[in-house]
Amino acid sequence: MKEVELTYKKLLEPSDDLVSEIAELDGDILILGVGGKMGPALARVAKQAVDKAEVNKKIIGVARFSEPGLREELNRDGIETICADLLLDDQLQALPDIKNVLYLAGTKFGTTGNESFTWAMNSYLPGRIAQKYKNSRIVVFSTGNVYPLTHVLMGGADETVTPQPVGEYAQSCLGRERVFQYYSLKNNTPLLIYRLNYANDVTYGVLLEVARSVKEKRALDLSMGHVNVIWQGDANEMALKAFRHCGVPSKILNITGPETVSLRWLAKEFGKLLGETPQFINHEQDTALLSNAAESCRLFGYPKVPLKKMIELIVDWINQGGKIIDKPTHFQERGGQF
């Protein structure tokens, strides 16, 4: 297990390019919603880049910190933390004014039956954040769910495709984008909308879910027969590099891997490595939730961790009993019900 963990940690380290960009970035970095799936790794890679750049820059993470021990772990890694509920205005206003803000706060799962909270988190809160940090540059995490399903032969929706969000989660995410864009124009706040489509780690993500289905001999639903995936480390690097591309009007950027990945092919690749024959239900449809990452690849280059490497690493992680975060992506959902 030790060798796999070392490889995994190596792939999460900042690139030389990121270290250079962090060195040139003026001001500290604030991560709102640092307690989610991507937040801790994002904070750590930012801190590692600061240390390697040998610059005096704080990395500050804000969350409710409901996960036991996370705050202490981040503190040990040199990341300053603030425990706050961003929906409570007195706690929001008490946060420090920071030049660079990464906005990761939001909610997805549990939307059905709790729609009002989803809209409060995803559409109301962004307005409060945008006003609080009107003098900052802000990278706003969003989602490819704002796009319509597109034909699998189209190469995915690029940033020029008109949003057509399906379901209240996706609708509230478009609301988040629009509210931030309004205040960006009103207050001349540099902004980038970061539309992420399926970050993957050894502990969570579409790839892990497919691999576990194969290993556990569970039938894989092919109704959403194609996906985009990207290594979490690459997605985090791109988020930090995105500060340089914030602007008024705001820039929209799809963040995902370059391939349109067949779920059937993916399951068979895992099957070869796991010694199992994948089982399937339903058939691929002509459309899927897909994003085109050509623009982000132009700006940042292709992801450094390719698809085959992710597949191999996840198989090794599963076989050696690595820790898994039990938070399914629900990537098979076609009707927007989360």
Secondary structure, 3 states (H helix, E strand, C coil): CHHHHHHHHHHCCCCHHHHHHHHHCCCCEEEECCCCCCHHHHHHHHHHHHHHHCCCCCEEEEECCCCCCHHHHHHHCCCEEEECCCCCHHHHHCCCCCCEEEECCCCCCCCCCCHHHHHHHHHHHHHHHHHHCCCCEEEEEEEHHHCCCEECCCCCECCCCCCCCCHHHHHHHHHHHHHHHHHHHHHCCCEEEEEECCEEECCECHHHHHHHHHHCCCCEECCCCEECCEEHHHHHHHHHHHHHHCECCCEEEEECCCCCEEHHHHHHHHHHHHCCCCCEECCCCCEECCECCHHHHHHHCCCCCCHHHHHHHHHHHHHCCCCCCCCCCCCCCCCCCC
